[in-house]
């Protein structure tokens, strides 16, 4: 087994090798972002190398080790409700622990449905509770590959319903609940907002704040996937690994399907069954001469389930979104995912705003001072502060 010093040396060598990667020239705090972006890009790069040499499960285990726990803000109290399949963490400022009728922001963490946990973002969430004087909740939902779709969304929906139905005992004002999340967590926030509205038509959320969410797994052949892979953080390889594991879990199908996604067209296969699917993508996909992927009809139905690909929710479902503020990183490979979702929701008549952070990449939230305790770049903190202020305003 390599000693810690040797492992560190390997990582430094890889970092130096990968440092040709740069943010776009107009990115604020260019050099600082170059360092931060390269660190995360190297983690994604190594993860794919582990997967290609071994398996998805080994790669996921490797990446999970990079998700270190962060300390709870010293001015916050954390409480945990264990409901069996999922847990809900609550943070409140110490002087507000006994306060009744508190507004709450429910966050869902990111990680591609396959990595991440609440302890790794405890500092971020607890600091928001302290700064804004609100209750912050976060759901420890089940992850693929052990628990593939729909387990993550089922847990987030169930946890949100639990908070609504037990608001009095939890000292929460159920009229002031905002859903938020980053990356996969942003997707889960969108799905939860819509599915809870389906089940509880008389209930209204105060707002929805998805941050660079994944909104579909049908294609990675859109402009942003190609243009932003060399300047952003998230990689196409990780996107494919996340999608396949989220869909199929611990199965021989998983790694086989990653290659199908890479070398064939999932989009074309789905379009054979649903020709009108192209309308929601507005011609953004470019599948070229690729053959349709080999997928059963059942697998096609999984990929078009809007809980799996929320871009495909009906106009009626999108119209029922609460007041929504979508945040996007300019050089994220998922930029088009979010652009298309914004355009679909706007066309459906939803009350939605869209902010694009100039020169920012995926994982912007993870670079912030309140997330890691150090200032990586002032522009990162400004972006994250803007997002937090939007949540606070929706809760007023």
C-alpha positions in Angstrom: 0.0 0.0 0.0 1.3 3.5 -0.9 2.2 5.7 2.0 0.3 9.0 2.3 3.3 10.9 1.1 3.5 8.8 -2.1 -0.3 9.3 -2.7 0.1 13.0 -2.3 3.0 13.1 -4.7 1.0 11.2 -7.3 -1.8 13.7 -7.0 0.6 16.7 -7.3 2.1 15.1 -10.4 -1.3 14.6 -11.9 -2.3 18.2 -11.0 0.7 19.5 -12.7 0.0 17.4 -15.8 -3.6 18.6 -15.9 -2.8 22.3 -15.4 -3.1 23.0 -19.1 -6.8 23.4 -18.1 -7.9 27.0 -17.6 -11.1 28.9 -17.0 -12.3 31.2 -19.8 -10.2 34.3 -20.2 -13.0 36.6 -18.9 -13.5 34.6 -15.7 -13.1 36.8 -12.6 -10.3 35.8 -10.3 -8.8 33.9 -13.2 -5.7 32.4 -11.6 -7.4 31.5 -8.3 -10.1 29.8 -10.2 -7.5 27.9 -12.3 -6.1 26.3 -9.2 -9.5 25.4 -7.7 -11.0 24.2 -11.0 -7.9 22.0 -11.7 -8.1 20.3 -8.3 -11.7 19.3 -8.8 -11.2 18.4 -12.5 -8.3 16.2 -11.5 -10.6 14.3 -9.0 -13.1 13.7 -11.8 -10.3 12.7 -14.2 -8.9 10.2 -11.7 -12.3 8.8 -10.9 -12.9 7.9 -14.6 -9.4 6.3 -14.8 -10.3 4.2 -11.8 -13.6 3.2 -13.4 -12.1 2.3 -16.8 -9.4 0.2 -15.1 -11.8 -1.5 -12.6 -15.5 -0.7 -12.3 -18.0 2.0 -11.5 -18.3 0.8 -7.9 -14.5 1.1 -7.3 -14.5 4.6 -8.9 -17.4 5.7 -6.7 -15.7 4.5 -3.6 -12.6 6.4 -4.6 -14.5 9.7 -5.2 -16.5 9.3 -2.0 -13.2 9.5 -0.1 -12.7 13.0 -1.4 -16.0 14.0 0.3 -14.6 15.0 3.7 -16.8 16.0 6.6 -16.9 19.7 7.5 -17.5 21.2 10.9 -20.8 22.5 12.0 -20.8 26.3 12.6 -20.0 26.8 16.3 -23.0 29.1 16.6 -25.4 26.5 15.3 -27.2 23.5 16.9 -27.7 20.4 14.8 -30.5 17.9 15.3 -31.1 14.7 13.3 -34.4 12.9 12.6 -33.9 9.3 11.6 -36.8 8.0 9.6 -35.2 4.7 8.6 -34.4 4.9 4.9 -33.4 8.6 5.1 -32.3 11.1 7.8 -33.1 14.8 8.0 -30.5 17.1 9.5 -31.7 20.4 11.0 -29.5 23.4 11.9 -30.6 26.4 13.9 -28.7 29.3 15.4 -28.3 28.7 19.1 -30.4 31.7 20.2 -33.3 30.5 18.0 -33.4 26.9 19.0 -36.7 27.4 20.9 -38.2 29.8 18.5 -41.5 28.7 17.1 -42.8 29.0 13.5 -39.4 29.3 11.8 -38.9 29.6 8.0 -36.9 26.7 6.6 -34.7 26.1 3.6 -34.6 22.4 2.7 -31.3 21.6 0.8 -30.5 18.5 -1.2 -26.8 17.9 -1.6 -25.1 17.2 -4.9 -22.9 14.3 -6.0 -24.4 12.9 -9.2 -26.8 10.6 -7.2 -23.7 8.4 -6.4 -21.5 10.3 -4.0 -21.7 13.0 -1.4 -23.4 13.2 2.0 -24.7 15.7 4.5 -21.6 15.8 6.7 -19.5 17.1 3.8 -21.7 20.2 3.5 -22.5 20.7 7.2 -20.4 23.8 7.4 -22.2 25.3 4.4 -25.7 24.6 5.6 -25.1 25.4 9.3 -23.5 28.7 8.4 -26.5 29.7 6.3 -28.7 29.0 9.3 -26.5 31.2 11.5 -26.1 34.1 9.0 -29.8 34.3 8.0 -31.5 33.3 11.3 -33.5 30.5 9.6 -33.8 26.8 10.0 -31.8 24.8 7.4 -32.7 21.2 6.8 -30.9 18.7 4.6 -31.9 15.1 3.6 -29.4 12.2 3.8 -31.1 10.4 0.9 -30.1 7.0 -0.4 -27.5 6.8 -3.2 -26.8 4.7 -6.2 -25.5 2.3 -7.1 -26.8 0.5 -4.0 -30.1 2.4 -4.3 -30.7 3.5 -7.9 -33.6 5.5 -9.2 -36.2 6.3 -7.8 -34.7 5.9 -4.3 -33.0 9.4 -4.1 -36.1 11.3 -5.3 -38.5 9.1 -3.2 -36.5 9.9 -0.1 -36.4 13.7 -0.8 -40.1 13.7 -1.5 -40.9 11.7 1.7 -38.7 13.9 3.8 -40.2 17.1 2.6 -43.7 15.7 3.2 -42.6 14.8 6.7 -41.4 18.3 7.4 -44.7 19.8 6.1 -46.9 17.3 8.0 -44.9 17.7 11.3 -44.2 21.4 10.9 -45.7 22.4 14.3 -43.6 19.9 16.3 -40.5 20.8 14.3 -41.1 24.6 15.1 -41.4 25.3 11.4 -43.7 27.7 9.5 -45.0 25.5 6.7 -46.0 28.5 4.7 -42.3 29.5 4.5 -40.5 26.5 3.0 -37.9 27.0 0.2 -36.4 24.0 -1.7 -32.8 24.3 -2.9 -29.9 22.1 -4.0 -26.8 22.0 -6.2 -26.1 19.7 -9.2 -28.0 16.4 -8.5 -29.5 18.1 -5.5 -30.8 20.8 -7.8 -32.5 18.2 -9.8 -34.0 16.6 -6.7 -35.3 20.0 -5.6 -37.1 20.5 -8.9 -38.6 17.0 -8.8 -39.6 17.3 -5.1 -41.3 20.7 -5.8 -43.4 19.2 -8.6 -44.1 15.8 -7.1 -45.2 17.3 -3.7 -47.5 19.7 -5.6 -49.0 16.7 -7.4 -49.7 14.9 -4.0 -50.6 18.0 -2.0 -52.4 20.4 -4.5 -53.4 22.9 -1.9 -49.9 23.3 -0.5 -47.5 26.0 -1.9 -43.8 26.3 -1.4 -42.4 29.7 -0.8 -39.8 29.1 -3.5 -37.4 26.9 -5.4 -33.7 27.6 -5.9 -31.9 24.9 -8.1 -28.2 25.6 -8.5 -26.6 24.2 -11.7 -28.9 21.2 -11.8 -28.7 18.2 -14.1 -32.1 18.1 -15.9 -31.7 15.2 -18.3 -29.7 12.1 -19.2 -30.8 11.6 -22.8 -27.8 13.3 -24.5 -24.4 14.7 -23.8 -24.0 15.9 -27.4 -25.0 19.6 -26.9 -22.8 22.6 -27.4 -22.0 23.2 -23.7 -20.8 19.6 -23.2 -18.1 20.0 -25.8 -17.2 23.7 -25.3 -17.1 23.7 -21.5 -15.4 20.4 -20.7 -11.9 22.0 -21.3 -12.7 25.1 -19.2 -15.2 23.8 -16.5 -14.9 21.2 -13.8 -17.5 18.5 -14.4 -16.6 15.9 -17.1 -18.7 14.0 -19.6 -17.2 10.7 -18.3 -18.5 11.5 -14.8 -21.9 12.5 -16.2 -22.2 9.2 -18.0 -21.1 7.2 -14.9 -23.6 9.1 -12.8 -26.5 8.5 -15.2 -25.9 4.8 -15.7 -25.4 4.1 -12.0 -28.5 6.2 -11.1 -30.5 4.2 -13.7 -29.2 0.6 -13.2 -27.4 0.5 -9.8 -25.4 -2.6 -9.0 -25.7 -4.5 -12.3 -23.7 -5.8 -15.1 -25.7 -3.5 -17.3 -24.2 -0.4 -15.6 -20.7 -0.4 -17.0 -21.9 -1.7 -20.3 -24.4 1.1 -20.6 -21.7 3.7 -19.9 -20.1 2.6 -23.2 -23.4 2.7 -24.9 -23.9 6.3 -23.8 -20.3 7.1 -25.0 -20.4 5.4 -28.4 -24.1 5.3 -29.4 -27.1 7.6 -29.1 -29.5 7.2 -26.2 -31.4 10.2 -27.7 -32.0 8.5 -31.1 -33.3 5.3 -29.4 -35.7 7.3 -27.3 -36.8 9.3 -30.3 -37.8 6.0 -32.0 -40.5 5.7 -29.3 -41.1 9.4 -28.6 -40.5 11.3 -31.9 -41.8 14.5 -30.3 -39.0 14.4 -27.7 -36.9 16.7 -30.0 -39.3 19.6 -29.4 -38.2 19.9 -25.7 -34.5 20.0 -26.8 -35.1 22.8 -29.4 -32.6 21.1 -31.8 -29.7 21.5 -29.3 -28.7 17.9 -29.6 -26.2 16.8 -32.3 -26.2 13.1 -32.5 -24.6 12.9 -35.9 -24.3 9.5 -37.6 -24.3 7.5 -34.3 -26.4 4.4 -34.1 -29.3 4.3 -31.6 -28.2 2.8 -28.2 -29.4 -0.7 -27.4 -32.2 -0.1 -24.9 -35.3 -2.1 -24.0 -38.6 -0.4 -24.0 -38.6 -0.5 -20.2 -35.2 1.3 -20.2 -36.6 3.9 -22.5 -39.4 4.5 -20.1 -37.0 5.0 -17.3 -35.0 7.6 -19.1 -38.1 9.7 -20.1 -39.6 9.5 -16.6 -39.6 13.2 -15.6 -38.4 12.3 -12.1 -35.2 11.0 -13.8 -35.1 13.8 -16.5 -37.1 16.7 -15.1 -36.6 18.6 -18.4 -39.4 16.3 -19.7 -42.1 17.4 -17.2 -45.3 18.5 -18.9 -46.1 22.1 -19.4 -48.8 21.8 -16.8 -46.3 20.4 -14.2 -43.8 23.2 -15.0 -46.6 25.8 -14.7 -47.2 24.7 -11.1 -43.6 25.4 -10.1 -43.3 27.7 -7.1 -41.4 31.0 -7.6 -38.1 29.7 -9.0 -34.7 31.2 -9.3 -32.3 29.1 -11.3 -28.5 29.6 -11.0 -26.2 28.5 -13.7 -22.4 28.4 -14.0 -21.3 29.8 -17.4 -18.7 27.2 -18.1 -20.5 24.1 -16.8 -21.1 21.2 -19.2 -24.7 21.3 -17.9 -25.3 24.8 -19.1 -27.6 23.7 -21.9 -29.5 21.4 -19.4 -30.4 24.5 -17.5 -31.0 26.8 -20.4 -33.5 24.3 -21.9 -35.2 23.9 -18.5 -35.5 27.7 -18.1 -36.9 28.0 -21.6 -39.4 25.2 -21.1 -40.6 26.5 -17.7 -40.9 30.1 -19.1 -42.8 28.8 -22.1 -45.2 26.9 -19.7 -45.9 30.2 -17.8 -43.9 29.4 -14.7 -42.6 32.3 -12.5 -38.9 31.6 -13.1 -35.7 33.8 -13.1 -32.4 32.7 -14.4 -29.0 34.0 -13.3 -25.7 32.9 -15.1 -22.5 33.3 -13.0 -19.8 34.7 -15.4 -16.8 32.5 -15.7 -18.0 30.1 -13.0 -17.9 26.3 -13.2 -19.7 23.4 -11.7 -19.1 23.0 -8.0 -19.1 26.8 -7.4 -20.8 26.4 -4.1 -18.0 24.0 -3.0 -15.4 26.7 -3.5 -17.0 29.2 -1.2 -15.6 30.4 2.2 -18.6 29.1 4.2 -18.2 25.7 2.6 -14.5 25.2 3.2 -13.5 27.9 5.7 -11.1 29.6 3.3 -11.4 32.2 0.5 -10.6 30.7 -2.8 -11.8 33.6 -4.9 -13.8 36.7 -4.0 -16.1 36.2 -7.0 -17.1 32.7 -5.7 -18.2 34.2 -2.4 -20.2 36.9 -4.2 -22.0 34.4 -6.3 -22.8 32.1 -3.4 -23.9 35.1 -1.3 -26.3 36.1 -4.1 -27.8 32.6 -4.0 -28.2 32.6 -0.3 -29.8 36.1 -0.3 -32.3 34.9 -2.9 -33.3 32.1 -0.5 -33.6 34.5 2.4 -35.7 36.9 0.4 -38.1 34.1 -0.6 -38.6 33.2 3.0 -39.5 36.7 4.1 
